[in-house]
Amino acid sequence: MASMEVEFEDASLRRLEADPGFTAGYDAAIVKAFRKRMQFIRAAVDERAFYAMKSLHYEKLKGILDGQSSMRLNAQWRLLLRLRQDEDGKTVVVISIADYH
């Protein structure tokens, strides 16, 4: 079964995943966590894998962020995502890295 497609709303996050020397101004621990999450997202068949891995704290957001989801990078930082369904399957749209404190 195919894995999920990934798109980025922010070109710096695309570069953060692909360019080992680029930090986008984030702490090394956040960069490492982001890259680890991206590997997990790319390997997932669908979002059920996100719910199954409890340490991600994957959740759908409400209010002004309705339609988006988040997963934990660490206790302070979250990765914001949106899922899009089309005829080819589901695509994860990576929106941003957000400071929850």
N, CA, C and O of each residue as an XYZ file, in Angstrom:
404
protein
N       0.844     -1.185      0.000
C       0.000      0.000      0.000
C       0.888      1.247      0.000
O       1.941      1.261      0.636
N       0.474      2.256     -0.690
C       1.276      3.478     -0.852
C       1.296      4.314      0.420
O       0.372      4.260      1.231
N       2.341      5.072      0.575
C       2.415      5.990      1.705
C       1.756      7.312      1.315
O       1.394      7.526      0.158
N       1.612      8.180      2.291
C       0.957      9.461      2.066
C       1.893     10.418      1.337
O       3.108     10.380      1.533
N       1.325     11.267      0.503
C       2.079     12.332     -0.146
C       2.264     13.476      0.847
O       1.487     13.617      1.792
N       3.287     14.284      0.632
C       3.557     15.420      1.507
C       3.742     16.671      0.665
O       4.438     16.649     -0.351
N       3.112     17.770      1.094
C       3.322     19.083      0.507
C       3.637     20.051      1.643
O       3.326     19.786      2.804
N       4.251     21.162      1.296
C       4.611     22.174      2.299
C       3.983     23.505      1.919
O       4.048     23.920      0.762
N       3.370     24.182      2.903
C       2.887     25.549      2.671
C       4.032     26.535      2.764
O       3.973     27.618      2.181
N       5.074     26.167      3.494
C       6.210     27.051      3.745
C       7.468     26.426      3.140
O       7.883     25.341      3.548
N       8.069     27.106      2.176
C       9.256     26.578      1.501
C      10.407     26.337      2.480
O      11.229     25.449      2.253
N      10.478     27.111      3.558
C      11.579     26.909      4.507
C      11.434     25.567      5.226
O      12.437     24.969      5.615
N      10.202     25.085      5.409
C      10.024     23.772      6.034
C      10.414     22.647      5.070
O      10.938     21.619      5.498
N      10.165     22.837      3.787
C      10.615     21.861      2.782
C      12.137     21.772      2.839
O      12.711     20.683      2.833
N      12.776     22.936      2.895
C      14.241     22.967      2.958
C      14.738     22.381      4.284
O      15.761     21.697      4.313
N      14.023     22.645      5.374
C      14.420     22.132      6.682
C      14.468     20.606      6.677
O      15.338     20.002      7.304
N      13.530     19.992      5.968
C      13.535     18.528      5.881
C      14.698     18.027      5.024
O      15.324     17.023      5.363
N      14.992     18.709      3.926
C      15.918     18.193      2.920
C      17.378     18.631      3.082
O      18.284     17.898      2.684
N      17.617     19.798      3.651
C      18.969     20.374      3.714
C      19.566     20.173      5.111
O      19.149     20.841      6.057
N      20.536     19.260      5.254
C      21.101     18.957      6.570
C      21.732     20.150      7.283
O      21.812     20.158      8.511
N      22.182     21.163      6.530
C      22.831     22.309      7.150
C      21.898     23.453      7.490
O      22.332     24.456      8.057
N      20.619     23.321      7.152
C      19.641     24.405      7.332
C      18.837     24.177      8.602
O      18.352     23.071      8.841
N      18.691     25.234      9.432
C      17.938     25.095     10.680
C      16.679     25.956     10.715
O      15.847     25.782     11.606
N      16.519     26.883      9.764
C      15.381     27.813      9.734
C      15.260     28.596     11.037
O      14.187     29.102     11.364
N      16.360     28.694     11.778
C      16.354     29.441     13.028
C      15.870     28.645     14.228
O      15.761     29.190     15.326
N      15.578     27.362     14.036
C      15.116     26.524     15.148
C      16.292     25.872     15.848
O      17.353     25.671     15.258
N      16.087     25.545     17.121
C      17.049     24.820     17.929
C      17.304     23.439     17.309
O      16.415     22.860     16.685
N      18.509     22.925     17.482
C      18.888     21.634     16.888
C      17.939     20.510     17.301
O      17.656     19.624     16.495
N      17.446     20.527     18.534
C      16.530     19.478     18.998
C      15.198     19.535     18.246
O      14.605     18.495     17.960
N      14.729     20.732     17.926
C      13.477     20.886     17.170
C      13.683     20.405     15.736
O      12.827     19.720     15.177
N      14.810     20.763     15.151
C      15.116     20.337     13.786
C      15.158     18.809     13.716
O      14.599     18.212     12.796
N      15.817     18.184     14.679
C      15.923     16.723     14.707
C      14.531     16.096     14.857
O      14.205     15.135     14.161
N      13.720     16.637     15.761
C      12.365     16.111     15.970
C      11.516     16.293     14.714
O      10.756     15.399     14.343
N      11.643     17.448     14.059
C      10.887     17.710     12.826
C      11.246     16.684     11.759
O      10.361     16.104     11.130
N      12.537     16.459     11.555
C      12.971     15.514     10.515
C      12.513     14.090     10.835
O      12.158     13.328      9.936
N      12.523     13.741     12.116
C      12.049     12.416     12.531
C      10.541     12.282     12.251
O      10.088     11.248     11.759
N       9.782     13.320     12.565
C       8.335     13.306     12.286
C       8.065     13.205     10.790
O       7.160     12.485     10.368
N       8.844     13.921      9.989
C       8.643     13.876      8.548
C       8.904     12.473      7.999
O       8.189     12.022      7.103
N       9.909     11.781      8.519
C      10.154     10.398      8.099
C       8.949      9.527      8.445
O       8.517      8.697      7.645
N       8.414      9.727      9.647
C       7.250      8.957     10.085
C       6.036      9.254      9.201
O       5.330      8.336      8.783
N       5.796     10.540      8.918
C       4.665     10.939      8.078
C       4.792     10.326      6.687
O       3.823      9.790      6.150
N       5.981     10.405      6.108
C       6.190      9.874      4.754
C       6.016      8.353      4.702
O       5.627      7.815      3.665
N       6.296      7.660      5.797
C       6.168      6.200      5.838
C       4.734      5.743      6.128
O       4.388      4.592      5.862
N       3.910      6.627      6.666
C       2.559      6.249      7.078
C       1.656      5.990      5.872
O       1.755      6.673      4.853
N       0.788      5.009      5.998
C      -0.189      4.706      4.956
C      -1.345      5.697      5.038
O      -1.834      6.172      4.013
N      -1.782      6.010      6.258
C      -2.817      7.016      6.480
C      -2.704      7.550      7.905
O      -1.821      7.144      8.661
N      -3.607      8.463      8.266
C      -3.475      9.138      9.559
C      -3.723      8.230     10.755
O      -3.428      8.624     11.884
N      -4.250      7.034     10.549
C      -4.432      6.110     11.675
C      -3.095      5.806     12.346
O      -3.045      5.569     13.553
N      -2.020      5.811     11.573
C      -0.685      5.592     12.145
C      -0.326      6.708     13.123
O       0.375      6.470     14.107
N      -0.805      7.930     12.856
C      -0.515      9.066     13.741
C      -1.223      8.886     15.082
O      -0.647      9.138     16.141
N      -2.498      8.440     15.020
C      -3.247      8.196     16.252
C      -2.651      7.027     17.034
O      -2.625      7.048     18.264
N      -2.175      6.008     16.319
C      -1.655      4.805     16.967
C      -0.378      5.086     17.760
O      -0.123      4.438     18.774
N       0.419      6.043     17.304
C       1.656      6.380     18.019
C       1.322      7.465     19.044
O       1.357      8.658     18.742
N       1.001      7.027     20.249
C       0.496      7.933     21.297
C       1.444      9.076     21.620
O       0.993     10.163     21.982
N       2.750      8.855     21.498
C       3.720      9.895     21.858
C       3.636     11.115     20.936
O       4.151     12.179     21.279
N       2.995     10.973     19.773
C       2.834     12.114     18.870
C       1.805     13.109     19.381
O       1.843     14.288     19.028
N       0.880     12.630     20.218
C      -0.241     13.466     20.679
C      -0.942     14.095     19.475
O      -1.227     15.293     19.462
N      -1.212     13.274     18.474
C      -1.875     13.747     17.255
C      -3.314     14.105     17.569
O      -4.049     13.303     18.146
N      -3.718     15.312     17.188
C      -5.089     15.746     17.468
C      -5.578     16.708     16.409
O      -4.806     17.463     15.817
N      -6.883     16.663     16.186
C      -7.526     17.623     15.294
C      -7.779     18.886     16.100
O      -8.186     18.829     17.261
N      -7.534     20.026     15.466
C      -7.664     21.304     16.154
C      -9.043     21.902     15.922
O      -9.740     21.550     14.970
N      -9.424     22.821     16.817
C     -10.732     23.458     16.746
C     -10.566     24.967     16.684
O      -9.448     25.482     16.681
N     -11.682     25.663     16.634
C     -11.664     27.125     16.641
C     -11.074     27.676     15.355
O     -11.405     27.213     14.263
N     -10.193     28.671     15.487
C      -9.623     29.307     14.296
C      -8.711     28.365     13.520
O      -8.397     28.625     12.358
N      -8.282     27.272     14.154
C      -7.428     26.293     13.488
C      -8.217     25.063     13.030
O      -7.629     24.027     12.717
N      -9.547     25.178     12.993
C     -10.395     24.072     12.550
C      -9.957     23.616     11.163
O      -9.690     24.445     10.293
N      -9.882     22.314     10.953
C      -9.429     21.774      9.678
C      -7.953     21.416      9.700
O      -7.450     20.769      8.782
N      -7.265     21.834     10.745
C      -5.853     21.505     10.906
C      -5.695     20.480     12.022
O      -6.587     20.295     12.849
N      -4.555     19.825     12.027
C      -4.205     18.880     13.079
C      -2.809     19.232     13.563
O      -2.079     19.981     12.913
N      -2.452     18.680     14.714
C      -1.101     18.922     15.206
C      -0.530     17.639     15.778
O      -1.260     16.749     16.215
N       0.799     17.565     15.766
C       1.502     16.488     16.452
C       2.694     17.094     17.176
O       3.274     18.086     16.735
N       3.037     16.489     18.275
C       4.070     17.028     19.149
C       5.467     16.818     18.572
O       5.798     15.740     18.080
N       6.285     17.882     18.643
C       7.717     17.758     18.375
C       8.458     17.579     19.699
O       9.375     16.764     19.809
N       8.044     18.353     20.696
C       8.508     18.189     22.072
C       7.439     18.807     22.980
O       6.331     19.077     22.518
N       7.745     19.032     24.246
C       6.729     19.550     25.165
C       6.238     20.941     24.775
O       5.124     21.321     25.134
N       7.041     21.696     24.057
C       6.704     23.078     23.729
C       6.270     23.280     22.283
O       5.408     24.120     22.022
N       6.827     22.553     21.354
C       6.622     22.800     19.927
C       5.752     21.730     19.282
O       5.854     20.546     19.603
N       4.893     22.172     18.362
C       3.991     21.273     17.637
C       4.153     21.500     16.135
O       4.491     22.596     15.688
N       3.906     20.446     15.374
C       3.895     20.515     13.920
C       2.440     20.598     13.478
O       1.647     19.707     13.785
N       2.079     21.668     12.756
C       0.708     21.845     12.294
C       0.561     21.302     10.883
O       1.384     21.571     10.008
N      -0.508     20.528     10.673
C      -0.749     19.823      9.417
C      -2.192     19.990      8.974
O      -3.065     20.365      9.758
N      -2.419     19.707      7.718
C      -3.780     19.604      7.193
C      -3.798     18.379      6.283
O      -2.867     18.175      5.504
N      -4.828     17.578      6.374
C      -4.963     16.421      5.487
C      -5.881     16.788      4.341
O      -6.913     17.431      4.535
N      -5.495     16.374      3.144
C      -6.315     16.628      1.963
C      -6.526     15.303      1.235
O      -5.575     14.566      0.971
N      -7.762     15.018      0.924
C      -8.102     13.786      0.201
C      -8.351     14.125     -1.262
O      -9.069     15.075     -1.572
N      -7.759     13.351     -2.154
C      -8.062     13.499     -3.574
C      -8.115     12.116     -4.194
O      -8.031     11.116     -3.482
N      -8.250     12.045     -5.498
C      -8.413     10.748     -6.159
C      -7.190      9.846     -6.019
O      -7.307      8.627     -6.141
N      -6.025     10.425     -5.765
C      -4.800      9.639     -5.611
C      -4.563      9.185     -4.175
O      -3.618      8.440     -3.916
N      -5.391      9.613     -3.253
C      -5.219      9.259     -1.848
C      -5.105     10.508     -0.998
O      -5.547     11.588     -1.389
N      -4.509     10.344      0.161
C      -4.401     11.459      1.085
C      -3.043     12.135      0.975
O      -2.012     11.497      0.765
N      -3.087     13.449      1.126
C      -1.870     14.255      1.136
C      -1.797     14.976      2.469
O      -2.788     15.540      2.933
N      -0.617     14.958      3.088
C      -0.376     15.732      4.296
C       0.218     17.063      3.852
O       1.253     17.098      3.187
N      -0.439     18.150      4.222
C       0.078     19.476      3.935
C       0.700     19.997      5.230
O      -0.003     20.234      6.212
N       2.015     20.174      5.224
C       2.725     20.675      6.402
C       2.588     22.193      6.400
O       3.001     22.867      5.457
N       2.001     22.718      7.470
C       1.687     24.144      7.538
C       2.781     24.931      8.248
O       3.333     25.882      7.694
N       3.091     24.528      9.476
C       4.069     25.304     10.238
C       4.530     24.540     11.480
O       3.979     23.500     11.840
N       5.548     25.088     12.112
C       5.976     24.641     13.430
C       5.529     25.727     14.390
O       5.867     26.896     14.207
N       4.769     25.350     15.413
C       4.179     26.352     16.304
C       4.661     26.166     17.732
O       4.794     25.041     18.214
N       4.921     27.277     18.400
C       5.287     27.312     19.801
C       3.998     27.371     20.598
O       3.255     28.346     20.491
N       3.719     26.361     21.387
C       2.465     26.302     22.140
C       2.564     26.990     23.497
O       1.622     26.928     24.287
N       3.697     27.650     23.784
C       3.834     28.330     25.075
C       4.150     29.787     24.900
O       4.299     30.509     25.886
